[in-house]
Structures are given as C-alpha cells and as structure tokens.
Amino acid sequence: MKERGGSRAAVDERYAQWKSLIPVLYDWFANHNLVWPSLSCRWGPQFEKATYKNRQRLYLSEQTDGSVPNTLVIANCEVVKPRVAAAEHISQFNEEARSPFVKKYKTIVHPGEVNRIRELPQNSKIIATHTDSPDVLVWDVEAQPNRHAVLGASESRPDLILTGHQENAEFALAMCPAEPYVLSGGKDKFVVLWSIQDHISALGDSSSSPGASGSKQSGKIANEKESPKVDPRGIFHGHDSTVEDVQFCPSSAQEFCSVGDDACLILWDARTGTDPAVKVEKAHSGDVHCVDWNPLDVNYILTGSADNSVRMWDRRNLGSGGAGSPIHKFEGHKAAVLCVQACQDNILLFCTLYADMVASYDVFGYLFAIILVSDCSGHLTEHLFLEVLQKMVS
C-alpha cells in the first residue's frame, strides 16, 4: 500500500509540474472533460478561418462500461491561433469541466468500442474505424444520422464494410495520402489492402447511405438496408504474429510498411506481389508496436517497441535478405513505446508516447520535452499524444 501511495504521489507531483508549465509549452490550451475514456481521437478538416481562431473537425471515441453503447463522436472545435491567448488565461482550467471551444456535432452508435480512427485525405467526410472484429468500418459522417446513445439503442450502420481479415483486426489501420486506399493489419498476421475509389462518389449521396434511414430507432436493427461489403485489393503474407501497425509511403499508394509482435519491420510493394519487398527481422528485441513514415523524406522510417526504444531506419540501407541496421537508436524511454509520429514540418523532429508520457526528440537524440499525458483514471489516449505533438513542433 505504501508503494502504491508513493507512486500516486509521484504522478500527482509530475502532473502539477506539467500544469505549471502550460503557458511555456503551448500557445493555447483547452481542457475538455469526457464522461467516458477515449481510445482514439483525430483531427478532421479545418472548415473555417477567422482572425483570432479557426474551426476544425474532431473525431473521438467513447469507451463505455456497457450501460450505454460505445460511440463515435464528431465534434467541432474552435482553435485559438498562436500568440493570441494570454498566458494567464491558459494556465488556469478545471479538469472536471467541459470546454466551450469543443461542441458535439453528431454521435454515431458504434458496433463495439472504437480502437482506431483514421480519416481519408481525399474526402473530408469519410473516416474508417477499427473495433474488436475482423472488419474495417467506413463512415460518411455527413450522411450518418445523429443518434442518442441510450441503453438498447441500435447500432448505426457503416456506409462500407471492408472484409478480408480472418481474425480480429483491432489496431493497425492507415489511410493513403496519395489515393483512396485503406490498409489494415490483424491477429491473422495479414496486411490487407483495399481501394474505395469506386465507392466514394456513392458515399457522397446521403440518400444512398445505409445509415440514412435509421436515424433514431431503438430496435436491434437501425434499418433494413445492408452495408455494402468491399473485398480486398490484396492480402499480404509475411508476419509470423499479430500485425500491430501499418503505414503508407507518403508519396505512393503501392508502397507501405508494417510492424508486429514478431519484432519485424516489413516493407511491401503491391506492384511486385503479396510477398515482402524487404523484411527486417529482429528490428527490435521485443514486440514492435508502432511505425511511421517520414512525410518530408520517404527514405526514413521510425519504429517503436516494447523494448523501450525508438529506431530510425533508412530504407536504402535495408538488404533484401533482412539485413540492415537502424541509423539511429533512441533508448531513453522507461516503458514500452506505444506510438511514434514524425513531424509534418521539420524533418529532424518526432514525438513518442510511452506509459503516461509524451517525449519529443530530434534525430540527433536530444530529448527536449517530456509531458505527462495520462488522465486521472490511468487511461492512455491517442488524441492526447496528437494534440501535444502538434503544439510542440509548431
């Protein structure tokens, strides 16, 4: 009990230190308290610019205890521009309050908890979600009706269901920046690729949406119109265990990479078949949880692992036989690395999420910020990492 109390006190002290530094770390800060934990949160399109603030779409999940359904929430946020907010204003907030800058726009009753959310770059209305099932669910957020998440409410109907996995695919999910392609990985050890090019125009017609007629019904079936199913463009075999993360090459719809519990980093090229183009075995000494492709130089790839390290790879130095060494190793973490993301604006910067911390590095290995990001209940949230990342590298 004493050990647990000491740990709690240490967390409280770190939180107090972080809170006192908010005016130094951020140009602007808003706290929005949720009823339920959120497993995933993503920025959507920016749809209004003003003198002092912008309005931007936000997608987030709510993981409930079963008393009410799990939900996918679409919100509109007012984001104050840099060097506008006063330090005195952003340094004081109530952790239990809801922010006036975050307004709920629509709620979707999701089939199961939402583990991942990814947005389609080619169409700002389309997002994809992963839950505890083999399928990827695709949603047109404008066509979907607003629902009330009450006990007994029927599940919303996705606008598309992407099939192809043989076992649950819970976390590994990516959308292609170059073409309307979707990529997924699962417990079946497969990496699965879909094209939704032919379905995008149909999704733009709200009357054709499977969810359009099931606005607020409370039965088990929201409507009788079945969601269209899309078969994969390719199923790629090469991992020996669960695929934990996938990522497209920023400049190509045919090239992508994946990592998994087999400690491998695999590069794929859909033009050459369904076997690995390059397979780096023992990329880490533990499960590899995350991967990101540098958007400013596509030769560089970042991986994060249960061995508490982040590694940077140059794909030009990876041999076809699985040979190759990382060009940088970052080993300052004290727990498994759960998320890694390269900076969109600076080739030298990236951020990582581990345990209850976000760390920001440059490629020379300098750690220049660590921030406490867990909530009071100990739930880790992807969106907290993304929010801090955007502020730290701006």
C-alpha positions in Angstrom: 0.0 0.0 0.0 2.9 2.4 0.8 4.4 1.7 -2.6 1.1 2.4 -4.4 0.7 5.6 -2.4 4.2 6.7 -3.2 3.6 6.1 -6.9 0.3 8.1 -6.8 2.1 11.0 -5.1 4.9 10.9 -7.8 2.2 11.1 -10.5 0.5 14.0 -8.8 3.8 15.8 -8.5 4.6 15.4 -12.2 1.1 16.5 -13.1 1.4 19.6 -11.0 4.8 20.4 -12.7 3.3 19.9 -16.1 0.3 22.1 -15.3 2.5 24.9 -14.1 4.4 24.8 -17.4 1.4 25.0 -19.7 1.9 28.7 -20.6 5.5 27.8 -21.6 4.7 24.7 -23.6 1.6 25.9 -25.5 0.5 28.9 -27.4 -3.0 27.9 -26.4 -4.6 25.2 -24.3 -8.2 24.0 -23.7 -9.3 21.2 -21.4 -12.5 19.2 -22.3 -13.6 16.6 -19.8 -15.4 13.5 -21.1 -17.8 11.1 -19.4 -16.0 8.1 -20.8 -12.4 7.3 -21.7 -11.4 7.8 -25.3 -9.2 5.2 -27.1 -8.7 7.3 -30.2 -9.1 10.9 -31.3 -8.2 12.5 -34.7 -8.2 15.9 -36.2 -10.5 16.3 -39.2 -10.6 19.1 -41.8 -10.4 22.8 -41.0 -13.6 24.4 -42.3 -13.4 28.0 -41.1 -10.7 30.6 -40.6 -11.1 33.8 -38.7 -8.9 36.5 -37.4 -8.1 35.0 -34.0 -9.2 31.4 -34.2 -10.1 28.6 -36.6 -12.8 26.0 -36.6 -11.8 22.4 -37.1 -13.5 19.0 -37.1 -12.5 16.5 -34.4 -13.3 12.7 -34.2 -13.2 10.9 -30.9 -14.4 7.6 -29.4 -16.1 6.9 -26.1 -15.4 3.6 -24.5 -18.3 2.8 -22.1 -18.9 0.2 -19.5 -21.8 -1.4 -21.3 -24.6 0.6 -19.6 -24.8 2.7 -22.8 -23.5 1.9 -26.3 -20.0 2.8 -27.4 -19.9 5.8 -29.6 -18.0 7.6 -32.3 -18.4 11.4 -31.7 -17.9 14.1 -34.3 -17.2 17.5 -32.7 -16.5 21.0 -34.0 -13.6 22.8 -32.2 -12.6 26.4 -32.0 -8.8 26.5 -32.0 -7.2 29.8 -31.0 -4.3 30.9 -33.2 -0.7 31.2 -31.9 0.2 34.3 -29.9 -3.4 35.3 -29.3 -4.3 33.7 -25.9 -2.9 35.3 -22.7 -0.7 33.1 -20.6 -2.8 33.9 -17.5 -5.9 32.5 -19.3 -4.5 29.2 -20.5 -2.7 28.4 -17.2 -6.0 28.1 -15.3 -8.5 25.4 -16.1 -10.9 23.0 -14.4 -10.1 19.3 -15.0 -13.7 18.4 -14.4 -15.2 21.0 -16.8 -16.2 20.8 -20.5 -14.6 23.3 -22.8 -16.8 25.9 -24.6 -14.4 25.5 -27.5 -15.5 21.9 -28.1 -19.0 21.4 -29.3 -20.5 18.0 -30.2 -21.9 17.9 -33.7 -23.0 14.3 -34.2 -23.0 11.0 -32.4 -22.7 7.6 -34.1 -23.7 4.4 -32.1 -20.7 2.3 -33.0 -20.7 -1.5 -33.3 -18.2 -2.2 -30.5 -15.6 0.0 -29.0 -13.6 2.2 -31.3 -9.9 1.3 -31.1 -8.7 3.4 -34.1 -10.0 6.3 -36.2 -8.4 7.3 -39.5 -9.6 10.0 -41.9 -9.5 9.8 -45.7 -7.3 12.6 -47.2 -9.2 12.6 -50.5 -12.6 13.2 -48.9 -13.0 15.1 -45.6 -16.4 13.4 -44.9 -15.0 9.8 -44.9 -13.4 8.1 -41.9 -12.6 4.5 -41.1 -12.6 2.7 -37.7 -11.2 -0.4 -36.2 -13.1 -2.3 -33.5 -12.8 -5.8 -32.0 -13.7 -7.6 -35.2 -12.1 -8.7 -38.5 -13.7 -5.8 -40.5 -12.8 -2.2 -41.1 -15.9 0.1 -40.9 -16.1 3.1 -43.2 -18.4 6.0 -42.3 -19.7 9.1 -44.2 -20.0 11.4 -41.2 -22.3 13.8 -43.0 -24.7 11.2 -44.3 -24.9 9.3 -41.0 -27.8 10.5 -38.7 -27.3 11.9 -35.3 -28.0 9.3 -32.7 -28.8 9.2 -29.0 -26.5 6.7 -27.1 -29.1 5.3 -24.7 -29.4 1.7 -23.3 -30.9 -0.5 -26.0 -30.2 1.8 -28.9 -29.5 0.1 -32.2 -26.1 0.2 -33.8 -25.5 2.7 -36.6 -24.9 1.1 -40.0 -21.5 1.8 -41.5 -21.5 3.0 -45.1 -19.0 0.4 -46.2 -17.6 -2.7 -44.6 -14.1 -3.8 -45.7 -13.7 -7.5 -45.4 -10.7 -9.8 -45.8 -9.2 -10.5 -42.4 -9.8 -14.0 -40.9 -9.3 -12.9 -37.3 -9.8 -9.7 -35.3 -8.0 -6.6 -36.7 -8.1 -4.2 -33.8 -5.4 -1.6 -34.1 -3.3 -1.4 -37.3 -5.1 1.0 -39.7 -4.0 3.6 -42.2 -5.4 5.7 -45.0 -3.3 6.5 -48.0 -2.4 10.2 -48.7 -1.9 9.6 -52.4 -5.0 7.5 -53.4 -8.3 6.4 -51.6 -6.7 3.2 -50.3 -7.1 1.7 -46.9 -4.6 -0.6 -45.1 -5.1 -2.8 -42.1 -3.3 -5.5 -40.1 -4.6 -8.1 -37.6 -4.2 -11.1 -35.5 -4.3 -13.3 -38.6 -0.8 -12.0 -39.4 -2.1 -10.5 -42.6 -1.7 -7.0 -44.0 -4.8 -6.2 -46.1 -5.2 -3.5 -48.8 -8.5 -2.1 -50.2 -9.3 0.6 -52.7 -12.5 2.5 -52.1 -12.2 4.7 -55.2 -15.3 3.4 -56.8 -17.4 3.9 -53.7 -16.5 7.5 -52.8 -19.0 9.1 -55.2 -21.8 6.9 -53.9 -21.0 7.8 -50.3 -21.4 11.4 -51.2 -25.2 10.8 -51.8 -26.7 10.9 -48.3 -29.9 9.2 -49.5 -27.8 6.1 -50.5 -26.2 5.8 -47.1 -27.2 2.6 -45.3 -27.4 4.6 -42.1 -29.5 7.4 -43.5 -32.9 5.7 -42.8 -32.0 4.6 -39.2 -31.8 8.0 -37.5 -33.2 7.3 -34.0 -34.7 3.9 -33.9 -34.3 1.9 -30.8 -34.5 -1.7 -32.2 -31.7 -4.0 -32.8 -31.6 -3.1 -36.4 -31.4 0.6 -37.3 -32.6 0.0 -40.8 -33.1 -2.8 -43.3 -30.5 -1.6 -45.8 -27.4 -3.7 -45.6 -24.0 -2.0 -45.7 -22.1 -2.7 -48.9 -19.0 -5.0 -48.5 -15.7 -4.4 -50.2 -13.3 -7.2 -51.0 -9.6 -6.6 -50.6 -7.3 -5.5 -53.4 -4.5 -7.6 -51.9 -3.7 -9.8 -48.9 -0.1 -9.7 -47.9 1.7 -12.5 -46.0 5.0 -12.2 -44.2 4.5 -11.7 -40.5 4.6 -14.5 -38.0 2.5 -12.9 -35.3 -0.1 -10.1 -34.8 0.4 -7.0 -37.0 0.4 -4.0 -34.7 0.7 -1.1 -37.0 0.8 -0.2 -40.7 1.7 2.9 -42.7 1.6 4.0 -46.3 4.5 5.6 -48.0 3.5 9.3 -48.2 4.2 9.5 -51.9 2.9 6.1 -53.1 -0.3 4.1 -52.9 1.6 1.0 -53.8 4.3 1.1 -51.1 3.6 0.6 -47.4 5.2 -0.9 -44.3 4.1 -2.9 -41.2 5.4 -4.0 -37.8 4.2 -6.6 -35.4 4.7 -8.9 -32.4 7.2 -10.9 -34.4 9.6 -7.9 -33.9 9.8 -7.5 -37.7 9.7 -4.4 -39.9 8.4 -5.3 -43.4 8.3 -3.1 -46.5 5.8 -4.0 -49.2 5.3 -3.1 -52.8 1.9 -4.1 -54.2 3.2 -4.0 -57.7 5.5 -6.9 -57.1 3.1 -9.3 -55.4 1.9 -10.2 -51.9 5.3 -11.2 -50.5 7.6 -8.8 -48.6 9.7 -6.5 -50.7 12.1 -6.1 -47.7 11.8 -7.9 -44.3 13.9 -6.7 -41.4 13.9 -9.5 -38.8 14.6 -8.6 -35.2 14.2 -4.9 -35.9 13.8 -4.7 -32.1 14.3 -7.1 -29.2 10.6 -7.0 -28.4 7.2 -6.6 -30.0 7.1 -3.6 -32.4 4.0 -1.5 -31.5 4.2 1.4 -34.0 5.7 2.7 -37.2 5.7 6.0 -39.1 7.0 7.1 -42.4 8.7 10.5 -42.6 6.5 12.7 -44.8 9.4 15.0 -45.7 11.9 12.3 -46.8 10.4 8.9 -47.6 13.7 7.2 -47.1 13.3 7.4 -43.3 11.0 5.2 -41.2 10.5 5.3 -37.4 9.6 2.2 -35.2 8.7 2.0 -31.6 8.8 -1.2 -29.5 8.1 -3.0 -26.2 11.9 -2.9 -25.7 11.5 0.7 -24.7 13.3 2.1 -27.7 12.6 4.0 -30.9 14.7 3.3 -34.0 15.1 5.2 -37.3 15.7 3.3 -40.5 16.9 4.3 -43.9 15.2 2.0 -46.5 18.1 2.5 -48.9 20.2 0.5 -46.4 17.9 -2.4 -45.9 19.0 -5.6 -47.7 16.6 -8.0 -49.4 17.8 -10.8 -47.0 16.6 -8.9 -44.0 19.9 -7.3 -43.3 20.2 -3.8 -42.2 20.8 -1.7 -39.1 19.0 1.4 -37.8 20.7 4.6 -38.5 19.6 5.9 -35.0 18.6 4.3 -31.8 16.7 6.3 -29.1 16.8 4.4 -25.8 15.8 7.0 -23.2 12.3 5.6 -22.6 11.4 3.9 -19.4 8.5 1.8 -20.7 7.2 0.3 -24.0 6.8 2.8 -26.8 3.1 2.8 -27.9 3.1 5.5 -30.6 5.6 7.3 -32.7 5.0 10.2 -35.2 7.3 12.2 -37.4 6.8 16.0 -37.5 4.9 17.2 -40.5 7.0 20.4 -40.8 10.5 19.5 -39.6 12.4 16.5 -40.8 14.6 16.4 -37.7 11.7 16.1 -35.1 9.5 13.4 -33.9 7.4 12.5 -30.8 6.7 9.3 -29.0 4.1 8.1 -26.5 5.1 5.7 -23.7 3.4 4.8 -20.4 1.9 8.1 -19.4 4.4 10.4 -21.1 4.9 12.1 -24.4 8.6 12.7 -25.4 9.8 14.9 -28.2 13.2 14.2 -29.8 15.3 15.4 -32.6 17.2 12.9 -34.8 20.5 13.6 -33.0 19.0 12.1 -29.9 18.3 15.2 -27.9 15.3 14.9 -25.7 13.9 18.4 -25.3 10.5 17.8 -23.7 8.6 15.2 -21.6 5.0 15.7 -20.8 2.6 13.8 -18.6 -0.4 12.7 -20.7 -2.5 10.1 -18.8 -5.9 11.0 -17.4 -6.8 10.6 -13.8 -8.1 7.1 -14.3 -4.9 6.0 -15.9 -6.3 5.5 -19.4 -3.9 6.3 -22.3 -5.4 8.2 -25.2 -4.1 8.6 -28.7 -5.5 12.0 -29.1 -3.5 13.5 -26.2 -0.3 12.4 -27.9 -1.5 14.0 -31.2 -2.5 17.3 -29.5 0.8 17.7 -27.7 2.7 16.8 -30.9 1.1 19.5 -32.9 1.8 22.1 -30.3 5.4 21.0 -29.6 6.6 21.1 -33.1 4.8 24.3 -34.3 
